[in-house]
Structure formats: C-alpha cells, structure tokens
Amino acid sequence: MTTLEELGELGLLEELERRGLARGIEHDAALVGGLVVTQDALVEGVHFRFDLLGWRELGARAAAVNLSDLAAAGADPLALLVTLGLPPETELDDVLELYSGLNERAVPVRGGDTTRAEHVVLSVTALGRSDRVPGRAGASPGDLVVVTGPLGAAGAAFRQGRLPPVPDRLGEGKRLAQAVTAMLDVSDGLARDAAHIATRSRVRLAIELERVPLAPGAELGDLGFGEDYELLATTPDALGFPVIGRVEEGDGVGLTLGGEPYSLGGWEHFR
C-alpha cells in the first residue's frame, strides 16, 4: 500500500489528477467563475509554535501567505474567508488578536467557520480578480528566470530564532502577470519551486546561484528553506527584476555556482 510519505505532496496531486478526482490544481491559485481563489492552512505544531510567534503575528502571517499566492496570480485581493479550529479554553482576547492580525493587510474578512479542535488550526481562503493568471505551465526555452527580491531571509531568521515578515508583492505580481510565461511564489525553497515550473512547463530551468540576490545574513543553504514569498517567474523581458537564470530545452532544474553543479534542499510535505 502506497503512503503519503512515499508519494510526497506533488505525487499526491498527480495521483488525484490522474484519477480524475481533481482538476487544474497545479497552480498557486484556481480561476473559478471569474474569481482567483487560493487557500492555505496553518496547523499548530506543524507550521507554527506559540513560543515563536504570538496570536496577532499568526493572523498576519496567515493572511500574508495567501495574499502572496494572489500576487503570483497577478490578482487584486477582494476578501478573506477564515476557518478556525480552537481548543475551548482559548481566551477571547487571543482570538481578537488573531483577527486583528488577519486584518493588517486591509483585506476584509467576509466569512468562514469556527470549530472545536485539540490544537489551533487556521485555514484562510483568499479571493481576488486578475486580468491574466500566468500559472506554472507556460515557460518556454529562451525565457529569463527572474525574482522580485532577495531570498534566504526565512532561513536566516530561523537560524537566529526570529520570525521574518512576509513581503507584499501584490504590485509586482500585477506588473509581472502582464508579461511573464509562468510565475509562483517561493514558499518551498528556490530549487523545489523552480521544479514546479519546470515540471508543468516541460522545460529545464538553469539557475546560476551567484546571481541570486541574498537577504541580509542569509547563506546559500538558506535558499532551500522556503517561506521567502518572493515571486519567481519566467519571462522574455526581465522588466527590471534580477535575472538569476534561463529556461532551456530539457527537464528539471540545474543549479550551478561558479559554473559547477550545486545542490539545495527544499520543503516537502508528508516527508
């Protein structure tokens, strides 16, 4: 019997699509009836611990990571729907702090659900509109690979025992969405997220690590940590953003440093 540990997240999604149990789930967000829709869940003990962040920070982060997916779709945010599982002994003031954090980006909370749970589970659905959603499947040989800002901030912050902010790239996402061939946000690590584009577009992404802008205090190994939430895109025109590589014929991701092959890890759900 196959387990999720053996399949991994991508293997699970491919299996659901192969069996016709899900459709169009390869992108950061879905286009449904003219709306761009994305959802992310944060589970206590898996994605966060209260000894590292407070209730308001949790809410702000939950909103921000969903808005990052809208940025990758070139969307204007419209609303958030919040599903919240809580132990019954949770204090009201803590919940109010959580919702204050959810409202920090000035995107209204318009509904959701609350339920009893043994640990805190926070699931946010973000709704938006976009004139053009690039997705992950359009990269072509000859395209440039660009990022919207420095990477490695999350890995550096983790090593230093602090929580990095999630950047707001909605404006950059709208600008890029008009020209890019593929785009996503860097949440699982540079190599792993580049592989999402390579796999869906059936191309090879060649990335020169010496060209990748690093956040202050970051090291090359931090590029595999994920949770930077900058945008990674393939495009015929760099539009002034840092170029870190190119798209080639082939498959997979080729990382080099000074012309020599280099390996980076990445976040893998279920493994």
Secondary structure, DSSP 8 states (H G I E B T S, - for coil): ---HHHHHHHHHHHHHHHTTS--S-SSSSEEETTEEEEEEEEEBTTTB-TTT--HHHHHHHHHHHHHHHHHHTT-EEEEEEEEEEE-TT--HHHHHHHHHHHTTTS--EEEEEEEE-SS-EEEEEEEEE-S----SS---TT-EEEESS-B-HHHHHHHTT--------HHHHHHHHTT-SEEEE-SS-HHHHHHHHHHHHT-EEEEEGGGS-B-TT--GGGGGT-----EEEEESS-TTS-EEEEEESSSEEEEEETTEE-------TT-
